Amino acid sequence: MVKNHGGNKAKKQGRKFVQQSQMTVSTRLSNDPNEIYACCNKLFGNGRVGIICHDNKERICVIRNKFRGRGRRGNKIEVGTWLLVGKRDFEKEMPGKKETTDLLTVYGPRDITNLKQKEMIHAMAFKSFEKIGSKVYAHEEHEFDDNLQFVDEEDNYTGLDLPENLVDESDNEEYDDSVQGGGNSGEEEIDVDDI
């Protein structure tokens, strides 16, 4: 039998990115004045997104390689995603240009509830973040609009020119009787034994 010489490398490759164990990770909070809470409001591509920060300034966020490729799985960034970004203190602020920041953390639904409880200083900014995008989490309670108007199905057909050869309900009763053999449609009934 032929020996499999190439199979020994496949196992190593398969185990290369396996996580050891899932520990509950605590929510990362801002510890430095250069760390800012933000919400994604635009996707530019090429590893950059537009964000609005808790100080109501718009900035550009660079998605680091840690959050790309395989690391993107649990850190998908969409419009309405909450982020923790770091300002670049080594760059000068240019007039007319937006500041560039680096992505530090992507917050999930559990992290967002923790943020709302622990960081009450930024409560007004968090309320404005909730309005951005269509990101809806299952655990949040949303208010429903009481001014909804439901339209009957009959109203959908008003003003449409429907063909006149459509079968009415009265025609359906005659059709059902004739199919069952109870109706007289004007033709003679054919007996199978006569054929």
HELIX and SHEET records of a PDB file:
HELIX    1   1 GLY A    7  GLY A   14  1                                   8    
HELIX    2   2 ASN A   65  PHE A   67  5                                   3    
HELIX    3   3 GLY A   69  ARG A   72  5                                   4    
HELIX    4   4 PRO A  109  LYS A  118  1                                  10    
HELIX    5   5 MET A  120  HIS A  122  5                                   3    
HELIX    6   6 ALA A  123  LYS A  131  1                                   9    
HELIX    7   7 GLU A  154  TYR A  157  5                                   4    
HELIX    8   8 GLU A  169  GLN A  180  1                                  12    
HELIX    9   9 VAL A  192  ASP A  194  5                                   3    
SHEET    1   A 6 GLU A  35  GLY A  45  0                                        
SHEET    2   A 6 ARG A  48  CYS A  53 -1                                        
SHEET    3   A 6 GLU A  58  VAL A  62 -1                                        
SHEET    4   A 6 THR A 100  VAL A 106  1                                        
SHEET    5   A 6 TRP A  82  LYS A  87 -1                                        
SHEET    6   A 6 GLU A  35  GLY A  45 -1                                        
END                                                                             
